């Protein structure tokens, strides 16, 4: 290994010294973070306690809520810590840990949303076979695959990133991401870039197309049904569809943020990050 991971220090330059601006951001992020933790925890508790909610869609909703907790917990505590500290730095090990959980969060959300779209497709297009296709055993098996594939694939990516030699140690962002760490390397890695592209195809584009394909089939079937059935299908699918579009938009803006970060003023870059991150979908919205 080219770096002793736990001894390499990464410095964040996007925070600035502690002051009124940082203190205000700390309070806002703390309130949002605690609120999401409480709401998602309450949602999970209600679904687990209420036996009538032990159905595939609600099982998926529980996993979406838990995944949301993982995602926001990989970011908010570190941001709050750096907002009030004189030195905004972390070890490379801590940085890569944040990269891992952040990437797993994003990938698992897409796959869980794809499973939700498939659940709606089976419910609307194959209602007589719903209970045999979406049985509890099959749902649990699908969820195991959903967590295993992104978890293992991202673990390989993080391991490969940990092997590169760093010539710089400053990141002009609020949090770590894989591209930011790679940009610190002494030379470009073709292997890392190719593997990252493969991850985007498998963990983002593939589930995205599965959702789109499910809704195309739902739309085609709905056109052949009565007006009342169409309204029912619309009510059933709207929360998921809005959540999917919202998360896809947030993912696109995150990609743009990662690419343009070096060319934006720090204050503009930070504002862009907060707008993107905190407008990502949360599980409680989907329950409405």
C-alpha positions in Angstrom: 0.0 0.0 0.0 1.4 3.4 -1.0 -0.2 5.2 2.0 -0.4 4.3 5.6 -4.1 5.1 5.5 -4.6 5.9 9.1 -1.7 8.3 9.2 -2.4 10.4 6.1 -4.3 13.6 6.9 -6.9 15.2 4.6 -7.5 18.9 5.1 -10.8 20.6 4.1 -10.5 24.1 2.9 -14.2 24.9 2.2 -15.2 25.7 5.8 -13.3 28.7 6.8 -12.6 29.7 10.5 -15.4 29.3 13.1 -17.8 32.2 13.2 -21.4 33.3 13.0 -21.9 31.8 9.5 -20.6 28.4 10.6 -22.6 28.5 13.9 -25.8 29.2 12.0 -25.1 26.4 9.6 -24.3 24.1 12.5 -27.7 24.8 14.1 -29.6 24.3 10.8 -27.9 21.0 10.0 -28.3 19.8 13.6 -32.1 20.4 13.5 -32.5 18.8 10.1 -30.3 15.8 11.1 -32.1 15.1 14.3 -35.5 15.6 12.7 -34.8 13.1 9.9 -33.4 10.6 12.5 -36.6 10.9 14.7 -39.0 10.8 11.8 -37.4 7.8 10.1 -37.0 6.0 13.4 -40.7 6.6 14.2 -41.7 5.4 10.7 -39.7 2.1 11.1 -41.1 1.6 14.6 -44.7 2.0 13.4 -44.3 -0.4 10.5 -42.6 -3.0 12.6 -45.2 -2.8 15.4 -48.3 -2.7 13.2 -48.8 -6.2 11.8 -51.2 -5.0 9.0 -48.2 -3.1 7.5 -46.0 -6.2 7.1 -46.4 -6.1 3.3 -43.7 -5.9 0.6 -44.1 -2.2 -0.1 -43.8 -1.3 3.6 -40.8 -3.6 4.0 -39.1 -1.8 1.2 -40.1 1.5 2.8 -38.5 0.5 6.1 -35.3 -0.2 4.2 -35.5 3.1 2.4 -35.8 4.8 5.8 -32.9 2.9 7.3 -30.8 3.6 4.2 -31.7 7.3 4.6 -30.3 7.3 8.1 -27.1 5.7 6.9 -26.7 8.3 4.2 -27.3 11.4 6.3 -25.2 10.0 9.2 -22.3 9.6 6.8 -22.3 13.3 6.1 -23.9 15.5 8.8 -21.9 14.5 11.9 -18.6 15.3 10.1 -19.9 18.6 8.7 -21.1 19.7 12.2 -17.8 18.7 13.7 -15.8 20.7 11.1 -18.0 23.7 11.4 -17.1 24.3 15.1 -13.4 23.1 15.0 -10.4 25.3 14.4 -8.8 22.6 12.2 -11.0 20.9 9.6 -9.2 17.7 8.9 -9.6 13.9 8.9 -7.6 10.8 8.3 -7.6 9.2 4.9 -9.1 6.2 6.6 -12.0 8.3 7.9 -12.4 10.0 4.5 -12.6 6.6 2.7 -15.1 5.4 5.2 -17.3 8.4 4.4 -16.9 7.6 0.7 -17.9 4.0 1.2 -21.1 4.7 3.2 -22.1 7.6 1.0 -21.7 5.6 -2.2 -23.5 2.6 -0.7 -26.3 4.9 0.3 -26.8 6.3 -3.1 -26.6 2.9 -4.9 -29.0 1.2 -2.4 -31.6 3.9 -2.7 -31.7 3.5 -6.5 -32.1 -0.3 -6.2 -34.8 0.0 -3.5 -36.7 2.4 -5.6 -36.4 0.0 -8.5 -37.8 -2.8 -6.3 -40.7 -0.4 -5.3 -41.4 0.3 -9.0 -41.4 -3.5 -9.7 -43.8 -4.0 -6.7 -46.2 -1.4 -8.2 -45.8 -3.0 -11.7 -46.8 -6.5 -10.3 -49.6 -5.0 -8.2 -51.2 -3.2 -11.2 -50.3 -5.4 -14.1 -50.4 -8.8 -12.5 -52.7 -8.5 -9.5 -53.7 -12.1 -9.4 -50.1 -13.2 -9.1 -48.9 -10.5 -6.7 -48.7 -12.6 -3.5 -46.8 -15.4 -5.3 -44.3 -13.0 -7.0 -43.8 -10.6 -4.1 -43.8 -13.1 -1.3 -41.9 -12.1 1.9 -39.2 -14.6 1.2 -38.5 -13.3 -2.3 -38.6 -9.7 -1.0 -36.0 -10.5 1.7 -33.9 -12.3 -0.9 -34.0 -9.3 -3.3 -33.1 -6.9 -0.4 -30.1 -9.1 0.4 -29.0 -8.8 -3.2 -29.6 -5.1 -3.1 -27.3 -4.6 -0.2 -24.7 -7.2 -1.2 -24.0 -5.9 -4.7 -23.4 -2.2 -3.9 -21.7 -3.0 -0.6 -19.1 -5.3 -2.2 -18.7 -3.3 -5.4 -18.1 0.0 -3.5 -15.8 -1.8 -1.1 -13.6 -2.8 -4.1 -13.6 0.8 -5.3 -12.6 2.2 -1.9 -9.8 -0.4 -1.6 -8.5 0.6 -5.1 -8.6 4.2 -4.1 -6.7 3.5 -0.9 -3.9 2.1 -2.9 -3.1 5.3 -4.9 -0.2 7.5 -3.9 -1.3 11.0 -2.9 0.7 14.1 -3.7 -1.8 16.6 -2.3 -3.8 16.5 0.9 -6.4 19.3 0.6 -10.0 19.0 -0.5 -12.0 22.1 -1.5 -15.3 20.5 -0.4 -17.3 20.0 2.8 -17.2 16.2 2.6 -15.1 13.4 1.0 -16.0 11.7 -2.2 -14.1 9.3 -4.3 -13.4 11.7 -7.1 -12.0 14.3 -4.7 -9.6 11.7 -3.3 -8.6 10.5 -6.7 -7.8 14.1 -7.7 -5.2 14.1 -4.9 -3.2 11.4 -6.5 0.2 11.9 -8.2 -1.0 10.4 -11.5 -4.3 9.5 -13.1 -5.5 5.9 -12.8 -7.1 4.5 -15.9 -8.2 1.4 -14.0 -10.0 3.5 -11.3 -11.8 5.6 -14.0 -13.0 2.5 -15.9 -14.1 0.8 -12.7 -16.0 4.0 -11.6 -17.7 4.0 -15.0 -18.7 0.4 -14.6 -20.2 1.2 -11.2 -22.2 4.1 -12.6 -23.7 1.7 -15.2 -24.4 -1.1 -12.8 -25.5 0.8 -9.7 -27.2 3.9 -11.3 -28.1 3.5 -14.9 -29.4 -0.1 -14.6 -31.8 0.5 -11.7 -32.9 3.8 -13.4 -33.9 1.9 -16.5 -35.7 -0.7 -14.5 -37.8 2.0 -12.9 -38.6 3.6 -16.3 -39.4 0.2 -17.8 -41.8 -0.6 -15.0 -43.7 2.6 -15.4 -43.8 2.2 -19.2 -45.6 -1.1 -18.6 -47.8 0.4 -15.9 -48.8 3.3 -18.3 -49.6 0.9 -21.2 -51.8 -1.3 -19.0 -53.5 1.6 -17.4 -54.6 3.0 -20.8 -56.7 -0.2 -21.2 -58.5 0.1 -17.9 -61.4 2.2 -16.6 -61.1 5.8 -15.5 -61.5 4.7 -11.9 -58.7 2.2 -12.2 -56.4 4.8 -13.8 -57.0 7.2 -10.9 -56.2 4.4 -8.4 -53.0 3.6 -10.3 -52.1 7.2 -10.3 -52.6 7.6 -6.5 -50.6 4.4 -5.9 -47.6 5.4 -8.1 -47.4 9.2 -7.6 -45.4 9.2 -4.3 -42.9 6.7 -5.6 -42.6 8.5 -8.9 -42.0 11.9 -7.3 -39.4 10.4 -5.0 -37.7 8.7 -7.9 -37.6 11.9 -10.0 -36.4 13.9 -7.0 -33.6 11.5 -6.2 -32.5 11.3 -9.8 -32.4 15.1 -10.1 -30.4 15.3 -6.8 -28.0 12.6 -8.2 -27.5 14.6 -11.4 -26.8 17.8 -9.5 -24.4 15.9 -7.3 -22.5 14.8 -10.4 -22.4 18.3 -11.7 -21.3 19.6 -8.3 -18.4 17.1 -8.2 -17.3 18.0 -11.7 -17.6 21.8 -11.3 -16.5 22.2 -7.7 -12.9 23.2 -8.6 -14.2 26.0 -10.8 -16.8 27.5 -8.3 -16.2 30.0 -5.5 -16.2 28.2 -2.1 -19.4 29.9 -0.8 -21.2 29.1 -4.1 -19.9 25.5 -4.0 -21.1 25.1 -0.4 -24.6 26.5 -1.1 -24.9 24.2 -4.1 -24.0 21.2 -2.0 -26.5 21.9 0.7 -29.3 22.6 -1.8 -28.5 19.3 -3.5 -28.1 17.1 -0.4 -31.0 18.3 1.7 -33.5 18.2 -1.2 -32.8 14.5 -1.7 -35.8 12.3 -1.0 -36.5 11.0 2.5 -38.6 8.0 3.3 -41.2 9.9 5.4 -42.3 11.8 2.2 -43.0 8.5 0.5 -45.3 7.4 3.3 -47.8 10.3 2.7 
